[in-house]
């Protein structure tokens, strides 16, 4: 058993530990067009706002919400999103949020297990991990398909807890940049559910969603946990 109250840290990727330069929205624009959402007008603007509001959630679920009752269009949009995002990952210099590697290393050196979670598909997550050279950086990486459901459901956090042998859910610390990250941490019963200001949502939004703490970046996260 860890000497620390916290045994597991579950960290989001894009916007929390990874600076992707807004690639999610760029990929969405391509995907929305492919799925038949007209390029201009109120429907596209409403869809864009929904994507921002639900940032961090499983992308197929986002497209199902945008295209209700049309599973084929939702699947098409999701595939187009993944294709566009994967291409963008190869074109731009994906980089860690400053201090992310050091923070993860500090947590693991203290005996805390670290899991990285995402709303992307497993294939897209693997591309990101490879681009960053992070294949062996953490104890576990999970996409929604690895756990059952994506955010805001608690499945990925609970799957990490089971796989990594956590004694109780209140010994988990969660960090994310979106209200979806906060919701999934709260739904899992995590002891610390922290928001970070390097991504999609503001401190006020994160606190309103139930964040127990808000930090400027992942670099400040170990101080909450250790």
N, C-alpha and C positions, 0 to 999 in steps of 0.2 A: 504493500500500500504506500502511496505517496505520503511524504511528510506534510504536504500542503493540503489544505481543505479542497482546493481545486485539483482534480486529477486529469481533466480533459479540457483542452481549448479547441473550439470549433470556429474556424475562421472562413468567411466568404472569400471569393477570389476577386472578380472584376470590381474595382472601386474600393476594395478593402485592403487586399494585399497586392493587387495587380493594377497598375495604371494602364488602361486600354485606350485612353484618348477619345472616349465617346464612340467606340466602334459598335456598341450595341445599337445605338440609334441609327448609325449609318447602315448597318446590316438590316435593321427593321425597315428602313425606307425601301431598300431593294425587295425585301420579302413582301411588304404590303402591296407593292405594285404587282408582283408575281401572283399574289393571292386575289387580285382584282379589286383592291381598294383604290379608288381613283386618286391620282397624284395630287390633286388640288381640291380644296373645298372642305366643308365642315366635317365630313366623315373621316377624312384623312387626319385632320387636326384633332378630332376626338380620339382617334386611334393612337395618335402620337402621344397625347396626354395620358391615355390609359397605359401605354408602355412605360412611360416615366413613373407613373403612380405605382405600377406593379413591378418595378424593376427588382430583379432578384428571384422572381417566381419562375417556375418551369415554363419554358418558352412555348411548348405545345399547348399548355393550359391557357396561356395568354392569347394565342391565336384562336383557340376554341371560344374564348370569351368575345373576341373581336368578330368572329364569324359564326355566330350561334346557329346550330342546326345544320351546318355544312362541314362535316368532318373531312371531306376530300379537300376542300379549300383550306381548312386549318392545317392539315398535313402538308399540303403544298406550300403554304406560307412558312411552316416550320422548317421544311427541307430547304427552302430558299434562304431563310435566315441563316441556317447552319452553313450553307454553301458560301454565302456572302461573308459571314463572320470569319470562316476558316481562311478565305482568300485574303481578307484584310489582315488577319494575324500574320500571314506570310509577307505582306507588303510593308507593314509598319514595324517599328522597333518596340515590341512589347517589353515593358520593364516593370520591375517590382516597385510598389510604393516605397519611397525612401524609408529605410529602417525595418522593412518587413522581414527580410532574411534574418537580420540580427534579432528581431523580436521572437521569431519562431525558434531560432537556435537557443535563445535564453530560456524559453519555456521548456524546451526538451532537455536542456542541460540541468534544469531544476527537477526533472523527473516527471514533467507533465506531458501527456500524450497530446499530439496536435493532429487535427483533421482539417482538410480543406474541402469546402462544399461549394456547389454552384447551382445555378438554374439552367445551365447549358446541358447539352447532351454529353454522354460519356466521351464520344469522339472529339467534340470540340474542347472539352476539358483536357483531354490528353494532348491535343495540339498546343494548348496554352502551357501546360506543364513542360512539354518538350521544348517549346520556344524559350521558356524561362530557365531551363536546366534544373527543374525542380522535382524530377522523378523520385529522387531519394530524400527530399528535404523534410518530409513529414511522415507521420506514422500511417496515415490513411487519407485517401481522396475519394469523395463520393459525389456522384451525379444523381438526379432524381430517380433514374432507372435502376440504380443500385440499391435503392432503399424502399421503393414503392411509390411514394408521392413526393413532389417537390414542395417548396415553401408556398404558403405559410404553414403547411402541415409539419409536424415534428419528426417525421420519419427519418430524415437524414441524420439528425442529431441523435435520435434514439438508436439508429443502426450503428453509428459510430460508438456510442456508449456500450452497446452489446459486444461489438467486435473488439473493442479495446479494453474491456473488463472494468468499466467504471462501477463503483459501489452504489452510487445513488445519483439521481439526476441533479440534485443541488450541488454536486461536485463538478459540474460542467460550467465553463465560461464560454460565452458566445460573443463574437464580434462581427458586425456587418454595417454596411453603409446605407441600407434601405429599411423602410418600414416592414417589408416582408421578412428581412433577416430578424428584426426585433420580434415580430409575431411568431416566427418559428421557434425562437429561443424561449419566449414566454410559454408557448404551447407545449414545449418539451419539459418545462419546469426547471430550466437551468438556473443556477445560483446567481450568476452574473450574466446579464444580457446587455452588452454595451454597443452603442452606436459610434461610428467614426465619421468624420466630416470630409473625407477624401473622395466621396462618391456622389450618389444620386440625390440624397435627401438632406434636409437641414436639421440643425439641432432641435428646433421646435417640433418638426415632424417626427423625429426619432423619439423624443421624450413623450410626445402625445401617443405614440404607438406602444409606450411602456418600457422604454430603455431604462435600465437601472443606473447607467452611467453614459456619458458622452465624452469621447476623447478626440483630440485633434487628428490623430492618425494611429495606425497600428503600432508605431514606435512607442506610443504611450501605454499600450495595452498590458505589457508585462507588469508594470507598476501596480495595476489593479489586481493582478492575479497572484503575484509572488509575495 
